[in-house]
């Protein structure tokens, strides 16, 4: 999966979304709560994971749209994403 992240198009988008979507699903299904009471450490861990998942998904979608717009206008797509 990791090698496909740099591919342009839908394949690259799906590869880039694998980890952020997996993190979000894990937070919904198995949140990091060893006991019923919420502690500041648990809240901080959840905030960090959700922030990273949303940021990663946003970056992947942004990169996909930039590449798509560049491809439609005929401009070369910059490498190094």
SELOLO-194500 format. One record per residue: residue number from 1; residue in three letters; x, y, z of N, C-alpha, C, O, CB in turn. Coordinates in nm, 2 decimals, always signed. Glycine has a CB too. Example, Ala and Ser with C-alpha at 12.3 -4.5 7.8 and 13.67 -1.06 7.14 Angstrom:
# residues 2
NODE	i	aa	n_px	n_py	n_pz	ca_px	ca_py	ca_pz	c_px	c_py	c_pz	o_px	o_py	o_pz	cb_px	cb_py	cb_pz
NODE	1	ALA	+1.32	-0.57	+0.78	+1.23	-0.45	+0.78	+1.32	-0.33	+0.78	+1.42	-0.33	+0.85	+1.13	-0.45	+0.90
NODE	2	SER	+1.28	-0.22	+0.71	+1.37	-0.11	+0.71	+1.29	+0.00	+0.79	+1.34	+0.11	+0.80	+1.41	-0.06	+0.57
END
This chain:
# residues 81
NODE	i	aa	n_px	n_py	n_pz	ca_px	ca_py	ca_pz	c_px	c_py	c_pz	o_px	o_py	o_pz	cb_px	cb_py	cb_pz
NODE	1	UNK	+0.08	-0.12	+0.00	+0.00	+0.00	+0.00	+0.09	+0.13	+0.00	+0.06	+0.22	-0.07	-0.09	+0.00	+0.12
NODE	2	UNK	+0.19	+0.13	+0.08	+0.27	+0.25	+0.09	+0.33	+0.30	-0.04	+0.34	+0.42	-0.06	+0.37	+0.23	+0.19
NODE	3	UNK	+0.37	+0.20	-0.12	+0.44	+0.24	-0.25	+0.34	+0.30	-0.35	+0.38	+0.38	-0.43	+0.50	+0.12	-0.31
NODE	4	UNK	+0.21	+0.27	-0.33	+0.11	+0.32	-0.42	+0.07	+0.47	-0.39	-0.01	+0.53	-0.46	-0.01	+0.23	-0.42
NODE	5	UNK	+0.11	+0.52	-0.27	+0.07	+0.65	-0.23	+0.11	+0.76	-0.33	+0.04	+0.85	-0.36	+0.12	+0.69	-0.09
NODE	6	UNK	+0.23	+0.74	-0.39	+0.28	+0.84	-0.49	+0.22	+0.83	-0.62	+0.25	+0.91	-0.71	+0.43	+0.82	-0.49
NODE	7	UNK	+0.14	+0.73	-0.65	+0.08	+0.71	-0.78	-0.03	+0.82	-0.80	-0.10	+0.85	-0.70	+0.02	+0.57	-0.80
NODE	8	UNK	-0.04	+0.87	-0.92	-0.15	+0.97	-0.94	-0.28	+0.90	-0.95	-0.29	+0.79	-0.98	-0.11	+1.06	-1.06
NODE	9	UNK	-0.38	+0.98	-0.93	-0.52	+0.93	-0.96	-0.58	+0.87	-0.84	-0.54	+0.88	-0.72	-0.52	+0.84	-1.07
NODE	10	UNK	-0.68	+0.79	-0.87	-0.77	+0.73	-0.76	-0.69	+0.62	-0.68	-0.71	+0.61	-0.56	-0.89	+0.66	-0.82
NODE	11	UNK	-0.60	+0.55	-0.75	-0.52	+0.45	-0.67	-0.43	+0.52	-0.57	-0.43	+0.47	-0.45	-0.42	+0.37	-0.77
NODE	12	UNK	-0.37	+0.63	-0.60	-0.29	+0.70	-0.50	-0.37	+0.76	-0.39	-0.33	+0.75	-0.27	-0.21	+0.81	-0.57
NODE	13	UNK	-0.49	+0.81	-0.42	-0.58	+0.86	-0.32	-0.63	+0.75	-0.22	-0.62	+0.77	-0.10	-0.71	+0.92	-0.38
NODE	14	UNK	-0.67	+0.63	-0.28	-0.71	+0.52	-0.19	-0.60	+0.47	-0.10	-0.62	+0.44	+0.02	-0.76	+0.41	-0.28
NODE	15	UNK	-0.48	+0.47	-0.16	-0.36	+0.43	-0.08	-0.33	+0.53	+0.03	-0.30	+0.49	+0.15	-0.24	+0.41	-0.17
NODE	16	UNK	-0.34	+0.66	+0.00	-0.32	+0.76	+0.10	-0.42	+0.77	+0.21	-0.40	+0.81	+0.32	-0.30	+0.89	+0.03
NODE	17	UNK	-0.54	+0.72	+0.18	-0.65	+0.73	+0.28	-0.66	+0.60	+0.37	-0.73	+0.60	+0.46	-0.78	+0.74	+0.21
NODE	18	UNK	-0.58	+0.50	+0.34	-0.58	+0.38	+0.41	-0.56	+0.40	+0.56	-0.63	+0.35	+0.65	-0.48	+0.28	+0.36
NODE	19	UNK	-0.45	+0.47	+0.60	-0.41	+0.48	+0.74	-0.51	+0.58	+0.81	-0.55	+0.55	+0.92	-0.27	+0.53	+0.75
NODE	20	UNK	-0.54	+0.70	+0.75	-0.63	+0.79	+0.82	-0.77	+0.73	+0.85	-0.83	+0.74	+0.95	-0.65	+0.92	+0.75
NODE	21	UNK	-0.82	+0.66	+0.75	-0.95	+0.59	+0.76	-0.94	+0.48	+0.86	-1.03	+0.46	+0.94	-1.01	+0.54	+0.63
NODE	22	UNK	-0.84	+0.40	+0.86	-0.82	+0.30	+0.96	-0.81	+0.35	+1.10	-0.86	+0.29	+1.19	-0.69	+0.22	+0.92
NODE	23	UNK	-0.74	+0.46	+1.12	-0.73	+0.52	+1.25	-0.87	+0.57	+1.30	-0.90	+0.55	+1.42	-0.63	+0.64	+1.25
NODE	24	UNK	-0.95	+0.63	+1.21	-1.08	+0.68	+1.25	-1.17	+0.56	+1.28	-1.25	+0.56	+1.38	-1.14	+0.76	+1.14
NODE	25	UNK	-1.16	+0.45	+1.21	-1.25	+0.33	+1.23	-1.21	+0.27	+1.37	-1.29	+0.23	+1.45	-1.23	+0.23	+1.12
NODE	26	UNK	-1.08	+0.26	+1.39	-1.03	+0.21	+1.52	-1.08	+0.29	+1.64	-1.12	+0.24	+1.74	-0.88	+0.19	+1.52
NODE	27	UNK	-1.08	+0.43	+1.62	-1.12	+0.51	+1.73	-1.27	+0.50	+1.76	-1.32	+0.52	+1.87	-1.09	+0.66	+1.70
NODE	28	UNK	-1.35	+0.46	+1.65	-1.49	+0.44	+1.67	-1.52	+0.31	+1.73	-1.61	+0.29	+1.82	-1.57	+0.46	+1.54
NODE	29	UNK	-1.45	+0.21	+1.69	-1.48	+0.07	+1.73	-1.40	+0.03	+1.86	-1.47	-0.02	+1.95	-1.43	-0.03	+1.62
NODE	30	UNK	-1.28	+0.07	+1.87	-1.20	+0.03	+1.99	-1.12	+0.16	+2.04	-1.00	+0.17	+2.02	-1.10	-0.08	+1.96
NODE	31	UNK	-1.19	+0.25	+2.10	-1.13	+0.37	+2.15	-1.03	+0.33	+2.26	-1.05	+0.23	+2.33	-1.23	+0.47	+2.20
NODE	32	UNK	-0.92	+0.41	+2.28	-0.82	+0.38	+2.38	-0.87	+0.41	+2.53	-0.82	+0.50	+2.59	-0.69	+0.46	+2.35
NODE	33	UNK	-0.97	+0.34	+2.57	-1.02	+0.36	+2.71	-1.01	+0.23	+2.79	-1.09	+0.14	+2.78	-1.17	+0.41	+2.70
NODE	34	UNK	-0.90	+0.22	+2.87	-0.88	+0.10	+2.95	-0.99	+0.09	+3.06	-1.01	-0.02	+3.11	-0.75	+0.10	+3.01
NODE	35	UNK	-1.05	+0.20	+3.10	-1.15	+0.19	+3.20	-1.26	+0.30	+3.17	-1.24	+0.37	+3.07	-1.09	+0.22	+3.35
NODE	36	UNK	-1.37	+0.30	+3.25	-1.48	+0.39	+3.21	-1.46	+0.53	+3.24	-1.52	+0.62	+3.17	-1.60	+0.34	+3.29
NODE	37	UNK	-1.37	+0.57	+3.33	-1.35	+0.71	+3.36	-1.25	+0.77	+3.26	-1.15	+0.71	+3.22	-1.30	+0.73	+3.50
NODE	38	UNK	-1.29	+0.89	+3.21	-1.20	+0.96	+3.12	-1.09	+1.04	+3.20	-1.12	+1.11	+3.29	-1.28	+1.06	+3.03
NODE	39	UNK	-0.97	+1.02	+3.16	-0.86	+1.09	+3.22	-0.81	+1.19	+3.12	-0.83	+1.17	+3.00	-0.75	+1.00	+3.28
NODE	40	UNK	-0.73	+1.29	+3.16	-0.67	+1.38	+3.06	-0.58	+1.31	+2.96	-0.58	+1.35	+2.85	-0.59	+1.49	+3.14
NODE	41	UNK	-0.51	+1.21	+3.00	-0.43	+1.14	+2.91	-0.51	+1.07	+2.80	-0.47	+1.06	+2.68	-0.34	+1.04	+2.98
NODE	42	UNK	-0.62	+1.01	+2.84	-0.71	+0.94	+2.74	-0.77	+1.05	+2.64	-0.77	+1.02	+2.52	-0.82	+0.87	+2.81
NODE	43	UNK	-0.81	+1.16	+2.69	-0.87	+1.26	+2.61	-0.76	+1.31	+2.51	-0.79	+1.33	+2.39	-0.93	+1.38	+2.69
NODE	44	UNK	-0.64	+1.34	+2.56	-0.53	+1.38	+2.48	-0.50	+1.28	+2.37	-0.48	+1.32	+2.25	-0.41	+1.41	+2.56
NODE	45	UNK	-0.50	+1.16	+2.40	-0.47	+1.05	+2.30	-0.57	+1.05	+2.19	-0.54	+1.04	+2.08	-0.46	+0.92	+2.37
NODE	46	UNK	-0.70	+1.06	+2.23	-0.81	+1.06	+2.13	-0.80	+1.19	+2.04	-0.82	+1.18	+1.92	-0.94	+1.06	+2.20
NODE	47	UNK	-0.77	+1.30	+2.10	-0.76	+1.43	+2.02	-0.64	+1.42	+1.92	-0.65	+1.46	+1.81	-0.74	+1.55	+2.12
NODE	48	UNK	-0.53	+1.36	+1.97	-0.41	+1.35	+1.88	-0.45	+1.25	+1.76	-0.41	+1.29	+1.65	-0.29	+1.29	+1.96
NODE	49	UNK	-0.51	+1.14	+1.79	-0.54	+1.04	+1.68	-0.64	+1.10	+1.59	-0.62	+1.09	+1.46	-0.59	+0.91	+1.74
NODE	50	UNK	-0.75	+1.16	+1.64	-0.85	+1.22	+1.55	-0.79	+1.34	+1.47	-0.82	+1.35	+1.35	-0.97	+1.27	+1.63
NODE	51	UNK	-0.71	+1.42	+1.53	-0.64	+1.53	+1.45	-0.55	+1.48	+1.34	-0.56	+1.53	+1.23	-0.57	+1.62	+1.55
NODE	52	UNK	-0.47	+1.38	+1.37	-0.39	+1.32	+1.27	-0.47	+1.25	+1.16	-0.43	+1.26	+1.04	-0.29	+1.22	+1.34
NODE	53	UNK	-0.57	+1.18	+1.19	-0.66	+1.12	+1.09	-0.72	+1.22	+1.00	-0.72	+1.20	+0.88	-0.76	+1.03	+1.16
NODE	54	UNK	-0.78	+1.33	+1.06	-0.84	+1.43	+0.97	-0.74	+1.50	+0.89	-0.76	+1.53	+0.77	-0.92	+1.53	+1.06
NODE	55	UNK	-0.62	+1.53	+0.95	-0.52	+1.60	+0.87	-0.46	+1.51	+0.76	-0.44	+1.56	+0.65	-0.40	+1.64	+0.97
NODE	56	UNK	-0.44	+1.39	+0.79	-0.39	+1.30	+0.68	-0.49	+1.28	+0.57	-0.46	+1.28	+0.45	-0.36	+1.16	+0.74
NODE	57	UNK	-0.62	+1.27	+0.60	-0.72	+1.25	+0.50	-0.74	+1.38	+0.42	-0.75	+1.38	+0.30	-0.86	+1.22	+0.56
NODE	58	UNK	-0.73	+1.50	+0.49	-0.74	+1.62	+0.42	-0.62	+1.64	+0.32	-0.64	+1.69	+0.21	-0.74	+1.74	+0.52
NODE	59	UNK	-0.50	+1.61	+0.37	-0.38	+1.62	+0.28	-0.40	+1.53	+0.16	-0.37	+1.57	+0.05	-0.26	+1.58	+0.36
NODE	60	UNK	-0.45	+1.41	+0.18	-0.46	+1.31	+0.07	-0.56	+1.37	-0.04	-0.54	+1.36	-0.16	-0.51	+1.18	+0.12
NODE	61	UNK	-0.68	+1.42	+0.01	-0.78	+1.47	-0.08	-0.73	+1.60	-0.15	-0.75	+1.61	-0.27	-0.91	+1.50	+0.00
NODE	62	UNK	-0.66	+1.68	-0.08	-0.60	+1.80	-0.14	-0.50	+1.77	-0.25	-0.50	+1.82	-0.36	-0.53	+1.89	-0.03
NODE	63	UNK	-0.41	+1.67	-0.22	-0.31	+1.63	-0.32	-0.38	+1.57	-0.44	-0.34	+1.60	-0.55	-0.22	+1.52	-0.26
NODE	64	UNK	-0.49	+1.49	-0.42	-0.56	+1.43	-0.53	-0.62	+1.54	-0.62	-0.61	+1.54	-0.74	-0.67	+1.34	-0.48
NODE	65	UNK	-0.69	+1.64	-0.56	-0.75	+1.75	-0.64	-0.65	+1.84	-0.71	-0.67	+1.88	-0.82	-0.84	+1.84	-0.55
NODE	66	UNK	-0.53	+1.86	-0.65	-0.43	+1.94	-0.71	-0.37	+1.86	-0.84	-0.36	+1.92	-0.94	-0.31	+1.97	-0.62
NODE	67	UNK	-0.35	+1.74	-0.82	-0.30	+1.66	-0.93	-0.41	+1.65	-1.04	-0.38	+1.65	-1.16	-0.26	+1.52	-0.89
NODE	68	UNK	-0.53	+1.64	-1.00	-0.64	+1.63	-1.10	-0.66	+1.76	-1.18	-0.67	+1.75	-1.30	-0.78	+1.59	-1.03
NODE	69	UNK	-0.65	+1.87	-1.11	-0.66	+2.00	-1.18	-0.54	+2.02	-1.27	-0.56	+2.07	-1.38	-0.67	+2.11	-1.08
NODE	70	UNK	-0.42	+1.98	-1.23	-0.31	+2.00	-1.31	-0.32	+1.91	-1.43	-0.27	+1.95	-1.54	-0.18	+1.97	-1.23
NODE	71	UNK	-0.37	+1.79	-1.42	-0.38	+1.70	-1.53	-0.49	+1.75	-1.63	-0.47	+1.73	-1.75	-0.42	+1.56	-1.48
NODE	72	UNK	-0.59	+1.81	-1.58	-0.70	+1.85	-1.67	-0.65	+1.98	-1.75	-0.70	+2.00	-1.86	-0.82	+1.88	-1.59
NODE	73	UNK	-0.57	+2.06	-1.69	-0.53	+2.18	-1.76	-0.40	+2.16	-1.85	-0.36	+2.25	-1.92	-0.49	+2.29	-1.66
NODE	74	UNK	-0.35	+2.04	-1.84	-0.23	+2.01	-1.93	-0.10	+2.05	-1.87	+0.00	+2.02	-1.93	-0.25	+2.08	-2.06
NODE	75	UNK	-0.10	+2.10	-1.75	+0.02	+2.13	-1.68	+0.09	+2.01	-1.62	+0.02	+1.92	-1.58	+0.00	+2.24	-1.57
NODE	76	UNK	+0.22	+2.00	-1.62	+0.29	+1.88	-1.56	+0.26	+1.88	-1.41	+0.26	+1.98	-1.34	+0.44	+1.88	-1.59
NODE	77	UNK	+0.24	+1.76	-1.36	+0.22	+1.75	-1.22	+0.35	+1.74	-1.15	+0.45	+1.67	-1.19	+0.14	+1.62	-1.19
NODE	78	UNK	+0.36	+1.82	-1.04	+0.49	+1.83	-0.96	+0.51	+1.70	-0.89	+0.42	+1.65	-0.83	+0.49	+1.95	-0.87
NODE	79	UNK	+0.63	+1.65	-0.89	+0.66	+1.53	-0.81	+0.71	+1.58	-0.67	+0.73	+1.70	-0.65	+0.77	+1.44	-0.87
NODE	80	UNK	+0.72	+1.48	-0.58	+0.77	+1.52	-0.45	+0.66	+1.53	-0.34	+0.68	+1.57	-0.23	+0.84	+1.65	-0.45
NODE	81	UNK	+0.54	+1.48	-0.38	+0.43	+1.48	-0.28	+0.46	+1.38	-0.18	+0.39	+1.35	-0.09	+0.30	+1.46	-0.34
END
